[in-house]
Amino acid sequence: MSTPIIIMASTTMLLAGYIGIVVFRIKNNNLTTSKYINLVFSFALIAYKSYLQTGKGFELLSAIGQSIGFVYIFIIPALIVVFLMNKFKFNMDEFMSAWLFTQICCLFVISSH
């Protein structure tokens, strides 16, 4: 991958996490902070990505492993944004909201490739 694409993807993920925190702070709703919804959404993303990988000719276990790594790597931008927004303190509700929005961005990446 080229450097501009990596920079663009990183800033997009950080921006998605920031939008998630802003939505939580404005709305303070239970939809974006639900652990259950985040986990179900991440497992659905893993299943969808695994399905696409097996369609490309990968073995099932290899496809599942790649999918888990790809989907859960999007936790890192959410953690970075939460720590920076809260002056290096962790807030679980804001993390769940940021993680949901980075997963939505992950869905766009998976479906476009």
C-alpha positions as CSV (number, residue, x, y, z in Angstrom):
1,M,0.0,0.0,0.0
2,S,1.1,3.5,-0.6
3,T,1.7,6.0,2.1
4,P,-1.1,8.4,1.1
5,I,-3.6,5.6,1.2
6,I,-2.5,4.6,4.7
7,I,-2.6,8.2,5.9
8,M,-6.1,8.6,4.5
9,A,-7.4,5.4,6.0
10,S,-5.9,6.2,9.4
11,T,-7.4,9.7,9.5
12,T,-10.7,8.4,8.4
13,M,-10.8,5.8,11.2
14,L,-9.8,8.5,13.8
15,L,-12.5,10.8,12.4
16,A,-15.1,8.0,12.6
17,G,-14.1,7.4,16.3
18,Y,-14.3,11.1,17.0
19,I,-17.8,11.3,15.4
20,G,-18.8,8.4,17.6
21,I,-17.7,10.3,20.7
22,V,-19.5,13.5,19.6
23,V,-22.7,11.5,18.9
24,F,-22.5,10.0,22.4
25,R,-21.9,13.3,24.1
26,I,-24.7,15.0,22.2
27,K,-27.3,12.3,22.3
28,N,-26.1,10.1,25.2
29,N,-28.2,7.2,23.9
30,N,-28.0,3.5,24.7
31,L,-27.8,2.4,21.1
32,T,-24.2,3.5,20.5
33,T,-22.9,2.4,23.9
34,S,-24.4,-1.1,24.0
35,K,-21.8,-3.8,24.4
36,Y,-24.2,-6.4,22.9
37,I,-24.8,-4.4,19.7
38,N,-21.1,-3.8,19.3
39,L,-20.2,-7.5,19.7
40,V,-23.1,-8.7,17.4
41,F,-22.0,-6.2,14.8
42,S,-18.4,-7.2,15.0
43,F,-19.3,-10.9,14.7
44,A,-21.5,-10.1,11.7
45,L,-18.6,-8.2,10.1
46,I,-16.3,-11.2,10.8
47,A,-18.8,-13.6,9.2
48,Y,-19.3,-11.4,6.2
49,K,-15.6,-10.9,5.7
50,S,-15.0,-14.6,6.1
51,Y,-17.6,-15.3,3.5
52,L,-16.0,-13.0,1.1
53,Q,-12.5,-14.4,1.8
54,T,-13.7,-18.0,1.2
55,G,-15.3,-16.8,-2.1
56,K,-11.8,-15.6,-3.1
57,G,-10.4,-19.1,-2.6
58,F,-9.0,-19.0,1.0
59,E,-9.4,-21.9,3.4
60,L,-12.1,-21.5,6.0
61,L,-9.8,-21.2,9.0
62,S,-7.5,-18.8,7.2
63,A,-10.4,-16.7,6.2
64,I,-11.8,-16.6,9.7
65,G,-8.4,-15.6,11.1
66,Q,-7.8,-12.9,8.6
67,S,-11.3,-11.6,9.2
68,I,-10.9,-11.5,13.0
69,G,-7.6,-9.6,12.6
70,F,-9.1,-7.2,10.1
71,V,-12.2,-6.4,12.1
72,Y,-10.6,-6.1,15.5
73,I,-7.7,-3.9,14.3
74,F,-10.3,-1.1,14.2
75,I,-10.3,-1.1,18.0
76,I,-7.0,0.8,17.9
77,P,-8.3,4.1,16.4
78,A,-11.3,4.0,18.8
79,L,-8.9,3.6,21.8
80,I,-6.6,6.4,20.5
81,V,-9.5,8.9,20.1
82,V,-11.0,8.0,23.5
83,F,-7.7,8.5,25.3
84,L,-7.0,11.8,23.5
85,M,-10.5,13.2,24.0
86,N,-10.5,12.4,27.7
87,K,-6.9,13.5,28.5
88,F,-5.6,9.9,28.7
89,K,-8.5,8.6,30.8
90,F,-10.6,5.7,29.7
91,N,-14.4,6.0,29.4
92,M,-16.2,2.8,28.5
93,D,-19.3,4.4,27.1
94,E,-17.4,6.7,24.8
95,F,-15.2,3.8,23.7
96,M,-18.2,1.7,22.7
97,S,-19.7,4.5,20.7
98,A,-16.3,5.2,19.0
99,W,-15.9,1.5,18.3
100,L,-19.3,1.3,16.7
101,F,-18.6,4.1,14.4
102,T,-15.2,2.7,13.4
103,Q,-17.0,-0.6,12.7
104,I,-19.4,1.2,10.4
105,C,-16.4,2.6,8.6
106,C,-15.0,-1.0,8.5
107,L,-18.2,-2.2,6.9
108,F,-17.7,0.4,4.1
109,V,-14.1,-0.8,3.6
110,I,-15.2,-4.5,3.5
111,S,-18.0,-3.9,1.1
112,S,-16.0,-1.7,-1.3
113,H,-13.1,-4.2,-1.6
